[in-house]
Amino acid sequence: MKRAAYFIALLVVASAQLASAQFQCLSYQGTLRTGGVLVVGNHSVTFRIYNVVTGGTAIWTETIPSVAFSRGVFTVLLGDPSRTPPAPLNLLFDRTYWLGIAIDGGTELTPRVILCASPYSFNAKAVRGNTSTSNVFPIEGNVGIGTLSPGAKLDVQGAVSSRGMRTETSTVGQSGIYSLHTGAGEAVSGYSSGGTGVAGFSSGTGQGVFGFTNGSGAGVRASNSGTGPAVQATNTNGAGIPGATIRAQNQSTSSGIAGYFETRGTDATLVLENKGSGPLLKGFGNNNSIEAFRIENNGTAIVRVLQITGGADLSEQFEVTESSNPVSPEAIPPGMLVSIDAQNPGKLVISSQAYDRKVAGIISGAGGIATGMLMGQNGSAADGSTPVALAGRVYCWADASQDTIEPGDLLTTSDTPGHAMKVTDHVKSQGAIIGKAMTGLAQGKGLVLVLVTLQ
């Protein structure tokens, strides 16, 4: 049914509901004609509120299934909480809104009706004070004390003594509390005999507490003579680096560090614990914020390049046995060749047979070359106490009694326990090669630098 025209007779705030401050609603009255005839009877009416005069998407909608029309006149209470389903009118009314109306599921009538002064009295409830509520100021503008041009929501020029203060901001780059001191004292000083002297809270991407100094003092200083922490920081919603719970920056381009930790006790200097699901530690270099390394919460380390400067081989921990009995690492000279122990799964024995296809590696640490990377799994078949080199460069005991060893020679096991020898029978050596010699041995027994390449 096409509606030709309508006009508003009355638009008021439902003051009884507003007084309770539990909900807000609008009493709306209008007159509707179709083809010049006043509409009568009950009709379904859909009301929509927009923040644009035409087009756009409704920011609030309510359909009243049965609205009574008497000689074209109808009266409704928009946002009535007793209606099922309810459509709470939870708008701030701090900007211009327009009301659109559609009858019996038809096309919305035009033009939309601009909401004038009455509903905007909802916004007035934000500025009041009595025994049951706080004094609340509107979000617009700043308040200055001692200044005619405040630069923040509360700008105080001069010293402030507060028995309790709370500030809150959601704007990136703004401080909840900013204090500037150009003398020798503290910009912010807090003392508590039971709780927290200074507490900062951030639920966004900013810092809960931020300290800055351009002198020789500390930007943030904490001292504690009790049993609790000198500094405790809690972040419930910070995101990324800007929202870090604790953030230290050294902006010097010449020297200095951002963080320094020192302990003189018997416990760790730094302990990290992540009770969530994210990484335990991340690092970034001067490379356009590309992640340089990451340590996952399960101990997995992910790095772009891992450079080890303390050793030159890749080793695994093994138990080395003799007559089925474990041998202590101190009793086995580094550089000895070891083979798979066929009688004890996962364990090794000192090699004692030429061209032994069970050869597994070389005990790491001989000739002054330490273990580079050491792998193993505690409490499993991959656990042990002796590092055995499986790849890399390591010194190995060799026997040149049968043939001189020269750099580049393939090496295999010999009949001399724990000693390598030069491969002379290439058929027998298949599967029994420990690697290539990188140094020579003219005669007798001695250490030879080996590039371990099991094959």
Helices and strands as residue ranges (DSSP letters): E 5-13, H 15-20, E 26-34, E 37-38, E 41-50, E 60-69, E 73-78, E 98-103, E 113-114, G 118-126, E 143-145, E 154-156, E 281-284, E 291-295, E 301-303, E 313-318, E 320-322, E 325-326, G 329-331, E 337-340, E 348-350, E 359-363, G 366-368, E 373-375, E 386-399, E 410-413, E 420-422, E 433-437, E 445-453
